[in-house]
Amino acid sequence: MFYSKLIKIKNNIHLSQLSLIGGGLALLMLSPSVAAIDCEITNSNEIPVTNFNLHRNMPINHSELILKVSNDFKCEGANINNTYIDFEVIPNISNIPGLPNIYQTNLRGIGIKYEIDNSQYYNNVGCNNQLASHYISNITTTGHSFSCHNTQGTVFATDVFSLVSIVKLDANHEVGRITNLPKFSSNYFVYDKGPASGKTLNNIFETPDFLVIRRNGCTLDSNRLDFNLGKNQQNDFKRIGTTGTPITKQIPLTCDPDTKYFLQVDGVAEPNHPGVMKLTSDPGAATGVGVQLLANGQPVEFGRAKQMGTSAASGNNIKETIDITAQYYQTQNRVTPGPANASATFTMTYQ
């Protein structure tokens, strides 16, 4: 076709002009191959779990890692050796104002955060997400974008590890399924050709279709118990192991569903007497007795957390109680009268 058109050209066209025209055509034909690059991505989740507990006692803005995604990039091009390949990563929704890389979910008070893992950097192929001027100076970054210096030849491969975390934004957050997870795409291009020359990859930082967030833990409705064991007569204690009049009070809890709760009591124990504390060293204090503590009817084991129950599998603000009983307990053959006081601390933990 090229030569048939030349035949029709007037005779006064010189060979030098034809050569110039041909050179121009050849230059236009070569230009596309300089910027030609094709990339593909394979994602895999290293923590493929979709159900997560978020402890109710965690502070606002607490984040908890839930997924680690390996993004395997492979790019090919005839003229991409010793070039910078830029990946502009773009979310389909905006981040929460003032909270970079954190996005609102359909659960009130729960955000989701995406980060590039700087501790496992791209197979050591010279990638960087710090966005210095010699990397991605000509794009608007979202905080997820990165650039790679390719020295591998015409085929370039790298792994980008991204971290996905849930973020507690409100103390009274909702629980349930997160179904509106952000989607990310990437416009990739050779640096010196600019974004206009780029192509698009979808499903960057790919995650499961949904995540289930559960709140885990209990709140103490009262953090202090006081017992007045009254007056006990010396002659009521006949032998070691004799107990005085018991007084029972409750530790009240408000729990999330399916929460295991544990009680630990710490005090100065009387050796060889289960759950019995030594009396405090008050002037003229009684001797031969201690104070025994029972939790749900069983002597406590000082310094050891013991599971006291599990809240119901469903519901909100589930009420649970632990019965704590205090009573005098004879520890020696002879009892002398006097003040008989003792103190202990209790700690609640949850799973």
GUVOGU-676286 format. One record per residue (C-alpha): residue number from 1; residue in three letters; y, z, x. Coordinates in steps of 0.1 Angstrom, whole numbers. Layout:
N
<pt n="NUM" res="ala" y="Y" z="Z" x="X"/>
...
REM end
This chain:
351
<pt n="1" res="met" y="0" z="0" x="0"/>
<pt n="2" res="phe" y="24" z="8" x="29"/>
<pt n="3" res="tyr" y="20" z="-26" x="46"/>
<pt n="4" res="ser" y="21" z="-46" x="13"/>
<pt n="5" res="lys" y="56" z="-31" x="7"/>
<pt n="6" res="leu" y="67" z="-40" x="42"/>
<pt n="7" res="ile" y="58" z="-76" x="37"/>
<pt n="8" res="lys" y="84" z="-78" x="9"/>
<pt n="9" res="ile" y="112" z="-64" x="31"/>
<pt n="10" res="lys" y="139" z="-89" x="43"/>
<pt n="11" res="asn" y="134" z="-105" x="76"/>
<pt n="12" res="asn" y="164" z="-89" x="92"/>
<pt n="13" res="ile" y="147" z="-54" x="93"/>
<pt n="14" res="his" y="139" z="-47" x="130"/>
<pt n="15" res="leu" y="107" z="-32" x="143"/>
<pt n="16" res="ser" y="126" z="0" x="154"/>
<pt n="17" res="gln" y="137" z="6" x="118"/>
<pt n="18" res="leu" y="101" z="2" x="106"/>
<pt n="19" res="ser" y="89" z="26" x="132"/>
<pt n="20" res="leu" y="115" z="52" x="122"/>
<pt n="21" res="ile" y="105" z="49" x="85"/>
<pt n="22" res="gly" y="69" z="52" x="94"/>
<pt n="23" res="gly" y="77" z="83" x="116"/>
<pt n="24" res="gly" y="95" z="99" x="87"/>
<pt n="25" res="leu" y="65" z="93" x="65"/>
<pt n="26" res="ala" y="42" z="108" x="90"/>
<pt n="27" res="leu" y="63" z="139" x="94"/>
<pt n="28" res="leu" y="63" z="144" x="56"/>
<pt n="29" res="met" y="26" z="141" x="55"/>
<pt n="30" res="leu" y="21" z="168" x="83"/>
<pt n="31" res="ser" y="45" z="194" x="68"/>
<pt n="32" res="pro" y="22" z="209" x="41"/>
<pt n="33" res="ser" y="-6" z="217" x="67"/>
<pt n="34" res="val" y="18" z="239" x="87"/>
<pt n="35" res="ala" y="21" z="265" x="59"/>
<pt n="36" res="ala" y="-13" z="260" x="43"/>
<pt n="37" res="ile" y="-31" z="293" x="39"/>
<pt n="38" res="asp" y="-57" z="304" x="14"/>
<pt n="39" res="cys" y="-67" z="341" x="9"/>
<pt n="40" res="glu" y="-93" z="359" x="-12"/>
<pt n="41" res="ile" y="-100" z="396" x="-18"/>
<pt n="42" res="thr" y="-130" z="417" x="-25"/>
<pt n="43" res="asn" y="-125" z="453" x="-38"/>
<pt n="44" res="ser" y="-149" z="483" x="-37"/>
<pt n="45" res="asn" y="-144" z="519" x="-47"/>
<pt n="46" res="glu" y="-155" z="545" x="-22"/>
<pt n="47" res="ile" y="-152" z="573" x="-47"/>
<pt n="48" res="pro" y="-166" z="556" x="-79"/>
<pt n="49" res="val" y="-162" z="586" x="-102"/>
<pt n="50" res="thr" y="-143" z="583" x="-135"/>
<pt n="51" res="asn" y="-142" z="620" x="-147"/>
<pt n="52" res="phe" y="-118" z="644" x="-131"/>
<pt n="53" res="asn" y="-109" z="681" x="-136"/>
<pt n="54" res="leu" y="-72" z="691" x="-130"/>
<pt n="55" res="his" y="-69" z="728" x="-126"/>
<pt n="56" res="arg" y="-43" z="743" x="-150"/>
<pt n="57" res="asn" y="-29" z="766" x="-123"/>
<pt n="58" res="met" y="-19" z="737" x="-100"/>
<pt n="59" res="pro" y="19" z="734" x="-96"/>
<pt n="60" res="ile" y="40" z="706" x="-110"/>
<pt n="61" res="asn" y="39" z="674" x="-89"/>
<pt n="62" res="his" y="5" z="684" x="-75"/>
<pt n="63" res="ser" y="-15" z="653" x="-67"/>
<pt n="64" res="glu" y="-53" z="650" x="-64"/>
<pt n="65" res="leu" y="-72" z="621" x="-48"/>
<pt n="66" res="ile" y="-95" z="605" x="-73"/>
<pt n="67" res="leu" y="-103" z="570" x="-58"/>
<pt n="68" res="lys" y="-104" z="554" x="-24"/>
<pt n="69" res="val" y="-103" z="516" x="-27"/>
<pt n="70" res="ser" y="-113" z="492" x="1"/>
<pt n="71" res="asn" y="-95" z="459" x="-2"/>
<pt n="72" res="asp" y="-111" z="433" x="20"/>
<pt n="73" res="phe" y="-88" z="403" x="26"/>
<pt n="74" res="lys" y="-100" z="370" x="41"/>
<pt n="75" res="cys" y="-75" z="342" x="48"/>
<pt n="76" res="glu" y="-80" z="307" x="62"/>
<pt n="77" res="gly" y="-56" z="281" x="75"/>
<pt n="78" res="ala" y="-54" z="254" x="101"/>
<pt n="79" res="asn" y="-21" z="266" x="117"/>
<pt n="80" res="ile" y="-21" z="304" x="110"/>
<pt n="81" res="asn" y="-30" z="317" x="144"/>
<pt n="82" res="asn" y="-4" z="339" x="160"/>
<pt n="83" res="thr" y="16" z="341" x="128"/>
<pt n="84" res="tyr" y="26" z="369" x="105"/>
<pt n="85" res="ile" y="10" z="369" x="71"/>
<pt n="86" res="asp" y="30" z="389" x="45"/>
<pt n="87" res="phe" y="15" z="404" x="14"/>
<pt n="88" res="glu" y="40" z="414" x="-13"/>
<pt n="89" res="val" y="22" z="437" x="-37"/>
<pt n="90" res="ile" y="37" z="437" x="-72"/>
<pt n="91" res="pro" y="27" z="461" x="-100"/>
<pt n="92" res="asn" y="28" z="450" x="-136"/>
<pt n="93" res="ile" y="48" z="481" x="-146"/>
<pt n="94" res="ser" y="77" z="500" x="-131"/>
<pt n="95" res="asn" y="72" z="533" x="-113"/>
<pt n="96" res="ile" y="86" z="565" x="-127"/>
<pt n="97" res="pro" y="123" z="568" x="-118"/>
<pt n="98" res="gly" y="128" z="590" x="-87"/>
<pt n="99" res="leu" y="90" z="591" x="-80"/>
<pt n="100" res="pro" y="81" z="562" x="-57"/>
<pt n="101" res="asn" y="46" z="547" x="-62"/>
<pt n="102" res="ile" y="39" z="570" x="-92"/>
<pt n="103" res="tyr" y="34" z="554" x="-126"/>
<pt n="104" res="gln" y="33" z="569" x="-161"/>
<pt n="105" res="thr" y="0" z="569" x="-179"/>
<pt n="106" res="asn" y="-8" z="571" x="-216"/>
<pt n="107" res="leu" y="-14" z="608" x="-212"/>
<pt n="108" res="arg" y="17" z="629" x="-214"/>
<pt n="109" res="gly" y="24" z="648" x="-182"/>
<pt n="110" res="ile" y="0" z="628" x="-161"/>
<pt n="111" res="gly" y="10" z="602" x="-136"/>
<pt n="112" res="ile" y="-10" z="580" x="-113"/>
<pt n="113" res="lys" y="-1" z="573" x="-76"/>
<pt n="114" res="tyr" y="-10" z="544" x="-54"/>
<pt n="115" res="glu" y="-6" z="546" x="-16"/>
<pt n="116" res="ile" y="-18" z="527" x="15"/>
<pt n="117" res="asp" y="-40" z="549" x="37"/>
<pt n="118" res="asn" y="-23" z="550" x="71"/>
<pt n="119" res="ser" y="-53" z="568" x="86"/>
<pt n="120" res="gln" y="-76" z="538" x="83"/>
<pt n="121" res="tyr" y="-55" z="509" x="93"/>
<pt n="122" res="tyr" y="-67" z="474" x="86"/>
<pt n="123" res="asn" y="-95" z="470" x="112"/>
<pt n="124" res="asn" y="-69" z="472" x="141"/>
<pt n="125" res="val" y="-56" z="437" x="135"/>
<pt n="126" res="gly" y="-19" z="445" x="138"/>
<pt n="127" res="cys" y="-11" z="452" x="102"/>
<pt n="128" res="asn" y="19" z="473" x="92"/>
<pt n="129" res="asn" y="33" z="486" x="59"/>
<pt n="130" res="gln" y="64" z="502" x="74"/>
<pt n="131" res="leu" y="83" z="470" x="66"/>
<pt n="132" res="ala" y="103" z="466" x="98"/>
<pt n="133" res="ser" y="127" z="437" x="100"/>
<pt n="134" res="his" y="103" z="416" x="120"/>
<pt n="135" res="tyr" y="76" z="420" x="94"/>
<pt n="136" res="ile" y="87" z="418" x="57"/>
<pt n="137" res="ser" y="125" z="415" x="59"/>
<pt n="138" res="asn" y="128" z="388" x="32"/>
<pt n="139" res="ile" y="111" z="404" x="2"/>
<pt n="140" res="thr" y="118" z="433" x="-21"/>
<pt n="141" res="thr" y="91" z="458" x="-15"/>
<pt n="142" res="thr" y="74" z="482" x="-40"/>
<pt n="143" res="gly" y="61" z="505" x="-13"/>
<pt n="144" res="his" y="27" z="489" x="-13"/>
<pt n="145" res="ser" y="35" z="457" x="6"/>
<pt n="146" res="phe" y="23" z="450" x="41"/>
<pt n="147" res="ser" y="23" z="424" x="68"/>
<pt n="148" res="cys" y="-4" z="414" x="94"/>
<pt n="149" res="his" y="0" z="397" x="128"/>
<pt n="150" res="asn" y="-29" z="373" x="129"/>
<pt n="151" res="thr" y="-44" z="367" x="164"/>
<pt n="152" res="gln" y="-79" z="359" x="151"/>
<pt n="153" res="gly" y="-75" z="321" x="149"/>
<pt n="154" res="thr" y="-79" z="300" x="118"/>
<pt n="155" res="val" y="-99" z="326" x="99"/>
<pt n="156" res="phe" y="-83" z="360" x="94"/>
<pt n="157" res="ala" y="-100" z="391" x="79"/>
<pt n="158" res="thr" y="-88" z="426" x="74"/>
<pt n="159" res="asp" y="-95" z="457" x="53"/>
<pt n="160" res="val" y="-67" z="476" x="35"/>
<pt n="161" res="phe" y="-75" z="510" x="22"/>
<pt n="162" res="ser" y="-56" z="523" x="-8"/>
<pt n="163" res="leu" y="-56" z="558" x="-22"/>
<pt n="164" res="val" y="-53" z="565" x="-59"/>
<pt n="165" res="ser" y="-43" z="600" x="-70"/>
<pt n="166" res="ile" y="-36" z="617" x="-103"/>
<pt n="167" res="val" y="-3" z="636" x="-104"/>
<pt n="168" res="lys" y="5" z="666" x="-126"/>
<pt n="169" res="leu" y="40" z="660" x="-141"/>
<pt n="170" res="asp" y="40" z="687" x="-168"/>
<pt n="171" res="ala" y="23" z="721" x="-171"/>
<pt n="172" res="asn" y="13" z="713" x="-206"/>
<pt n="173" res="his" y="-1" z="679" x="-199"/>
<pt n="174" res="glu" y="-25" z="660" x="-222"/>
<pt n="175" res="val" y="-62" z="654" x="-214"/>
<pt n="176" res="gly" y="-84" z="625" x="-222"/>
<pt n="177" res="arg" y="-88" z="589" x="-212"/>
<pt n="178" res="ile" y="-63" z="570" x="-191"/>
<pt n="179" res="thr" y="-65" z="534" x="-203"/>
<pt n="180" res="asn" y="-33" z="518" x="-191"/>
<pt n="181" res="leu" y="-39" z="518" x="-154"/>
<pt n="182" res="pro" y="-14" z="497" x="-134"/>
<pt n="183" res="lys" y="-25" z="462" x="-123"/>
<pt n="184" res="phe" y="-13" z="448" x="-90"/>
<pt n="185" res="ser" y="-10" z="413" x="-77"/>
<pt n="186" res="ser" y="1" z="400" x="-43"/>
<pt n="187" res="asn" y="22" z="371" x="-33"/>
<pt n="188" res="tyr" y="11" z="361" x="2"/>
<pt n="189" res="phe" y="27" z="337" x="26"/>
<pt n="190" res="val" y="33" z="329" x="62"/>
<pt n="191" res="tyr" y="63" z="349" x="73"/>
<pt n="192" res="asp" y="85" z="322" x="86"/>
<pt n="193" res="lys" y="79" z="300" x="56"/>
<pt n="194" res="gly" y="92" z="327" x="31"/>
<pt n="195" res="pro" y="80" z="338" x="-3"/>
<pt n="196" res="ala" y="87" z="304" x="-19"/>
<pt n="197" res="ser" y="57" z="290" x="0"/>
<pt n="198" res="gly" y="34" z="318" x="-12"/>
<pt n="199" res="lys" y="3" z="319" x="-34"/>
<pt n="200" res="thr" y="-10" z="347" x="-56"/>
<pt n="201" res="leu" y="-39" z="371" x="-55"/>
<pt n="202" res="asn" y="-48" z="392" x="-85"/>
<pt n="203" res="asn" y="-65" z="426" x="-88"/>
<pt n="204" res="ile" y="-52" z="442" x="-57"/>
<pt n="205" res="phe" y="-61" z="479" x="-56"/>
<pt n="206" res="glu" y="-86" z="473" x="-84"/>
<pt n="207" res="thr" y="-97" z="505" x="-102"/>
<pt n="208" res="pro" y="-121" z="512" x="-130"/>
<pt n="209" res="asp" y="-111" z="502" x="-165"/>
<pt n="210" res="phe" y="-104" z="539" x="-174"/>
<pt n="211" res="leu" y="-103" z="574" x="-161"/>
<pt n="212" res="val" y="-110" z="607" x="-179"/>
<pt n="213" res="ile" y="-88" z="636" x="-171"/>
<pt n="214" res="arg" y="-99" z="671" x="-180"/>
<pt n="215" res="arg" y="-79" z="703" x="-176"/>
<pt n="216" res="asn" y="-99" z="731" x="-160"/>
<pt n="217" res="gly" y="-92" z="768" x="-158"/>
<pt n="218" res="cys" y="-80" z="798" x="-178"/>
<pt n="219" res="thr" y="-49" z="818" x="-181"/>
<pt n="220" res="leu" y="-49" z="856" x="-180"/>
<pt n="221" res="asp" y="-32" z="870" x="-212"/>
<pt n="222" res="ser" y="-29" z="904" x="-195"/>
<pt n="223" res="asn" y="-31" z="911" x="-158"/>
<pt n="224" res="arg" y="-33" z="949" x="-160"/>
<pt n="225" res="leu" y="-58" z="974" x="-174"/>
<pt n="226" res="asp" y="-51" z="1012" x="-176"/>
<pt n="227" res="phe" y="-77" z="1037" x="-185"/>
<pt n="228" res="asn" y="-70" z="1073" x="-195"/>
<pt n="229" res="leu" y="-104" z="1090" x="-192"/>
<pt n="230" res="gly" y="-91" z="1122" x="-206"/>
<pt n="231" res="lys" y="-103" z="1157" x="-197"/>
<pt n="232" res="asn" y="-140" z="1162" x="-188"/>
<pt n="233" res="gln" y="-156" z="1196" x="-185"/>
<pt n="234" res="gln" y="-172" z="1205" x="-152"/>
<pt n="235" res="asn" y="-203" z="1218" x="-169"/>
<pt n="236" res="asp" y="-209" z="1185" x="-186"/>
<pt n="237" res="phe" y="-221" z="1171" x="-153"/>
<pt n="238" res="lys" y="-256" z="1183" x="-148"/>
<pt n="239" res="arg" y="-271" z="1160" x="-121"/>
<pt n="240" res="ile" y="-263" z="1129" x="-100"/>
<pt n="241" res="gly" y="-259" z="1099" x="-123"/>
<pt n="242" res="thr" y="-244" z="1119" x="-152"/>
<pt n="243" res="thr" y="-215" z="1100" x="-168"/>
<pt n="244" res="gly" y="-185" z="1111" x="-188"/>
<pt n="245" res="thr" y="-171" z="1096" x="-220"/>
<pt n="246" res="pro" y="-167" z="1058" x="-215"/>
<pt n="247" res="ile" y="-136" z="1039" x="-223"/>
<pt n="248" res="thr" y="-138" z="1001" x="-228"/>
<pt n="249" res="lys" y="-109" z="976" x="-226"/>
<pt n="250" res="gln" y="-109" z="938" x="-225"/>
<pt n="251" res="ile" y="-96" z="912" x="-200"/>
<pt n="252" res="pro" y="-83" z="885" x="-224"/>
<pt n="253" res="leu" y="-84" z="848" x="-213"/>
<pt n="254" res="thr" y="-72" z="815" x="-227"/>
<pt n="255" res="cys" y="-94" z="787" x="-214"/>
<pt n="256" res="asp" y="-99" z="750" x="-213"/>
<pt n="257" res="pro" y="-132" z="736" x="-225"/>
<pt n="258" res="asp" y="-163" z="740" x="-204"/>
<pt n="259" res="thr" y="-147" z="763" x="-179"/>
<pt n="260" res="lys" y="-168" z="788" x="-159"/>
<pt n="261" res="tyr" y="-149" z="820" x="-152"/>
<pt n="262" res="phe" y="-157" z="845" x="-125"/>
<pt n="263" res="leu" y="-146" z="881" x="-120"/>
<pt n="264" res="gln" y="-143" z="899" x="-87"/>
<pt n="265" res="val" y="-134" z="936" x="-85"/>
<pt n="266" res="asp" y="-122" z="952" x="-52"/>
<pt n="267" res="gly" y="-121" z="989" x="-47"/>
<pt n="268" res="val" y="-134" z="1016" x="-23"/>
<pt n="269" res="ala" y="-171" z="1019" x="-33"/>
<pt n="270" res="glu" y="-192" z="1050" x="-33"/>
<pt n="271" res="pro" y="-223" z="1040" x="-13"/>
<pt n="272" res="asn" y="-256" z="1040" x="-32"/>
<pt n="273" res="his" y="-240" z="1044" x="-66"/>
<pt n="274" res="pro" y="-237" z="1010" x="-85"/>
<pt n="275" res="gly" y="-202" z="1001" x="-95"/>
<pt n="276" res="val" y="-187" z="1035" x="-86"/>
<pt n="277" res="met" y="-154" z="1039" x="-69"/>
<pt n="278" res="lys" y="-142" z="1068" x="-47"/>
<pt n="279" res="leu" y="-114" z="1089" x="-61"/>
<pt n="280" res="thr" y="-80" z="1086" x="-46"/>
<pt n="281" res="ser" y="-71" z="1114" x="-21"/>
<pt n="282" res="asp" y="-47" z="1133" x="-44"/>
<pt n="283" res="pro" y="-39" z="1170" x="-36"/>
<pt n="284" res="gly" y="-66" z="1192" x="-51"/>
<pt n="285" res="ala" y="-86" z="1162" x="-63"/>
<pt n="286" res="ala" y="-120" z="1168" x="-79"/>
<pt n="287" res="thr" y="-151" z="1163" x="-58"/>
<pt n="288" res="gly" y="-186" z="1152" x="-66"/>
<pt n="289" res="val" y="-176" z="1125" x="-90"/>
<pt n="290" res="gly" y="-163" z="1089" x="-89"/>
<pt n="291" res="val" y="-152" z="1063" x="-115"/>
<pt n="292" res="gln" y="-178" z="1038" x="-125"/>
<pt n="293" res="leu" y="-168" z="1003" x="-137"/>
<pt n="294" res="leu" y="-189" z="981" x="-159"/>
<pt n="295" res="ala" y="-182" z="944" x="-167"/>
<pt n="296" res="asn" y="-198" z="933" x="-199"/>
<pt n="297" res="gly" y="-221" z="963" x="-197"/>
<pt n="298" res="gln" y="-233" z="958" x="-161"/>
<pt n="299" res="pro" y="-221" z="978" x="-130"/>
<pt n="300" res="val" y="-197" z="957" x="-110"/>
<pt n="301" res="glu" y="-205" z="946" x="-75"/>
<pt n="302" res="phe" y="-174" z="952" x="-54"/>
<pt n="303" res="gly" y="-161" z="923" x="-34"/>
<pt n="304" res="arg" y="-183" z="897" x="-50"/>
<pt n="305" res="ala" y="-172" z="871" x="-76"/>
<pt n="306" res="lys" y="-197" z="870" x="-105"/>
<pt n="307" res="gln" y="-198" z="845" x="-133"/>
<pt n="308" res="met" y="-189" z="862" x="-166"/>
<pt n="309" res="gly" y="-192" z="832" x="-189"/>
<pt n="310" res="thr" y="-184" z="796" x="-198"/>
<pt n="311" res="ser" y="-159" z="786" x="-224"/>
<pt n="312" res="ala" y="-169" z="763" x="-253"/>
<pt n="313" res="ala" y="-175" z="727" x="-246"/>
<pt n="314" res="ser" y="-147" z="715" x="-268"/>
<pt n="315" res="gly" y="-114" z="728" x="-283"/>
<pt n="316" res="asn" y="-80" z="738" x="-272"/>
<pt n="317" res="asn" y="-67" z="772" x="-259"/>
<pt n="318" res="ile" y="-102" z="788" x="-262"/>
<pt n="319" res="lys" y="-101" z="826" x="-263"/>
<pt n="320" res="glu" y="-126" z="845" x="-241"/>
<pt n="321" res="thr" y="-128" z="882" x="-232"/>
<pt n="322" res="ile" y="-145" z="903" x="-206"/>
<pt n="323" res="asp" y="-153" z="939" x="-215"/>
<pt n="324" res="ile" y="-144" z="964" x="-188"/>
<pt n="325" res="thr" y="-157" z="999" x="-192"/>
<pt n="326" res="ala" y="-146" z="1029" x="-171"/>
<pt n="327" res="gln" y="-163" z="1063" x="-170"/>
<pt n="328" res="tyr" y="-167" z="1093" x="-147"/>
<pt n="329" res="tyr" y="-199" z="1093" x="-127"/>
<pt n="330" res="gln" y="-215" z="1122" x="-109"/>
<pt n="331" res="thr" y="-222" z="1114" x="-72"/>
<pt n="332" res="gln" y="-231" z="1148" x="-57"/>
<pt n="333" res="asn" y="-251" z="1178" x="-68"/>
<pt n="334" res="arg" y="-220" z="1200" x="-72"/>
<pt n="335" res="val" y="-188" z="1190" x="-90"/>
<pt n="336" res="thr" y="-155" z="1208" x="-85"/>
<pt n="337" res="pro" y="-126" z="1204" x="-109"/>
<pt n="338" res="gly" y="-92" z="1187" x="-102"/>
<pt n="339" res="pro" y="-74" z="1154" x="-107"/>
<pt n="340" res="ala" y="-97" z="1125" x="-107"/>
<pt n="341" res="asn" y="-79" z="1092" x="-103"/>
<pt n="342" res="ala" y="-91" z="1058" x="-89"/>
<pt n="343" res="ser" y="-77" z="1022" x="-87"/>
<pt n="344" res="ala" y="-91" z="988" x="-82"/>
<pt n="345" res="thr" y="-79" z="952" x="-84"/>
<pt n="346" res="phe" y="-96" z="923" x="-102"/>
<pt n="347" res="thr" y="-94" z="886" x="-95"/>
<pt n="348" res="met" y="-103" z="858" x="-118"/>
<pt n="349" res="thr" y="-115" z="824" x="-105"/>
<pt n="350" res="tyr" y="-125" z="793" x="-125"/>
<pt n="351" res="gln" y="-147" z="762" x="-121"/>
REM end
